[in-house]
Amino acid sequence: MVSSLNDLKKQVFYDMLNLAGRVFILARYSEDVTIGNRGFLPEEKEKGIVLVFNKRMNFEWTDSGISAKLVFGAATHQCFIPHHTIMSVFSPELSAQFAVAPTPESGIKEAGDRQKTHSGVRRKPDRSPDDKVVRVDFNKKK
């Protein structure tokens, strides 16, 4: 079933690419994803990273995932996105989106510190009363 889902992601990806000329994917954080030397930013570890592909790019969709050189800022990074991390394939030009939910059998560690209970329901880990979180905003106000 996972193989069929990966085939469907690939078909939707290429159909949108051929129709619109570019396609976006949302990839969730996983240790299996390679984003060159850049890696994932803290917010991307929680929400995922959106990557843009177009017809002129040189990328390869293999049985295990997408390999591509992607540009972030002025730097080019060698990237690899495994199929199981692709949560959404979408095109703003087509107003179309194909999305999947993460599968528990994929064996991938999710971002955050959530745990499964014996009943299969997710819960937040136990916290001690001494745990404190402080947010600091280092941006200057204008």
PyMOL commands that set and color helices and strands:
alter all, ss='L'
color gray80, all
select helices_A, chain A and resi 2-20+42-47+83-85+104-106
alter helices_A, ss='H'
color red, helices_A
select strands_A, chain A and resi 22-27+34-35+49-54+59-61+65-72+75-82+86-91+96-99+115-116+122-123
alter strands_A, ss='S'
color yellow, strands_A
deselect
rebuild
show_as cartoon
